[in-house]
Amino acid sequence: MKIRTIIIDDEPHAREGIKIRLKDYYDILVVGECSSGTEAVELINSVVPDLLFIDIQMPGMNGFEVLRNITINPMPIIIFVTAYDKYAVRAFEYHALDYLLKPINDERFNETLKRAVSEINNRSLAIYADKLKSLIDYYLNSVENSEVKETKLAKNKKYINRLTIKVKENISIISVDEVDWIESAGDYVYIHTDTKKYLIRETLSSLEEKLDPLKFVRIHRSTIVNINKIKNLRSNEHGDYDVYLYNGVRLKLSRTFRSHFQNLLGNSF
């Protein structure tokens, strides 16, 4: 009997990569794929798969929220796919459920799939369902508690409201509200305002700790942006998003930082 499989990931090339790898397994039948959490719930409930590859960070709702909202019984065997997420990895290791880190390693993929197939053939449905529920609750509670702590710290901590920038004999003092975005340059950072670009000797991570996280958000490993300077976001051909500022500057929103950015804005996209 074929193992009915669904692939859920908002990156088309990521779904294609999994499908290509699955061609080596004659007993796997891909019966559906989709790109968002909302679509995923409907697809899973209608198709009732045996095996599910699901990304964690997706528009609409994340992978754990998807699983919390599906109603089928028995639950499919789950292989989570994710860019590094410290709460997810900790949850997987604690609850002994399989996951794949992006970029996917072929050897790791094969090992994980073989365990999944074995689980499907020999699984105890009640034990697996309980383990999966515990994993979902553990992850969502960890993220929620962390965000509450970060919000409280942000409210109580005092952050800088101006930058002092020395260029030769001149010292410029600018309000952080004038800053549009900040760009990493090794041990230096470029401070971009609407009219000027300043270079200061400080790492991006060090400066990030001094800025109010409710006003300044990291959207890429090399970029911090002033939220109040953002005009809109547009999806691009790679399934990611570009961030446009009021002055016309276009910046890239990395998938690694998308979830935190969405939470800060208070909605999903």
Secondary structure by P-SEA (a helix, b strand, c coil): ccbbbbbbcccaaaaaaaaaaaccccccccccccccaaaaaaaaaaacccccccccccccccaaaaaaccccccccbbbbbbcccaaaaaaaaaaccccccccccaaaaaaaaaaaaaaaaccaaaaaaaaaaaaaaaaaaaaaaaaaaaaaaaaabbbbcbbbbbcccbbbbbbcccccbbbbcccbbbbbcccccccccccaaaaaaacccccccccccccccccccccccccccccbbbbbcccbbbbbbbccaaaaaaaaacccc
